[in-house]
Amino acid sequence: MTSNRETLETLRVAKEFADMYGVERLDYLMKFAEIAQNPPESKQSPANANADQILQAVEAVGIELNPWLEDLIISSSVEVVWDAIAVLKAYRQRGMLVRNPEGLLVEAIRNRWKPDLAA
């Protein structure tokens, strides 16, 4: 439980931030902090689904798996991993040079990138 002093200090810092960067950014920061404190439950984890299938799909797009990358994939939701694979495929289909496909996949998973379906 927070004390009145902590609450007042938090409000003071929030006001300073809003004055400096704008209310919209403060609102964004607050939403981000709330999500970070209470992350949404993933719909389905590859550990519960067919982990071999998703790992094979990752290998099929030319990704060299290592234990760390396997752990990241297995601990991520299936939807996020499929989206990351689709992002990698989209980059390649557009003729973009992907020098580090493993790194691109990791960033796509961590940041929950969605493939650009309009392109």
Disulfide bonds with the S-S distance in Angstrom:
none
